[in-house]
Amino acid sequence: MKEQGKIFLGLSVFMLAMAITYGLWTSNSEHGVEAAGTTALFLSFALSAFIGYYLAFTARRVDSGAGDNPEAEVADDSGELGFFAPHSWQPLSLAVGGALAFLGVVFGWWLMFWSIPVILIGLYGWVFEFYRGENQNQ
């Protein structure tokens, strides 16, 4: 994780330099600084700095992984990565509800009346999918 933290912190320094350069380059006395691009670059700097700080902060508290060892092989980083659901229909429900919600912005807010229950059913099902049924207590 140390290397990933260094990469993101280096990226944040680059983004800061580019944001300042872009702000100076696009500024003129009549209209001022171009706001959209300058803001986007400064926000990119902030987000990459957050991620880099988190990775560097976490790397001090966990054991070094195979990514931090220059002599490591690919197989050294193998093993269990976590628990993943074997199958779930809940993301489909959330996608349908989200699509209806975004269509509600286009066609009319009345469509939210139909999308919010679908989203809530999908969220409820996703949160409690391992509390009952064949995958209980996994």
Order of alpha helices (4+ residues) and beta strands (2+ residues): alpha-alpha-alpha-alpha
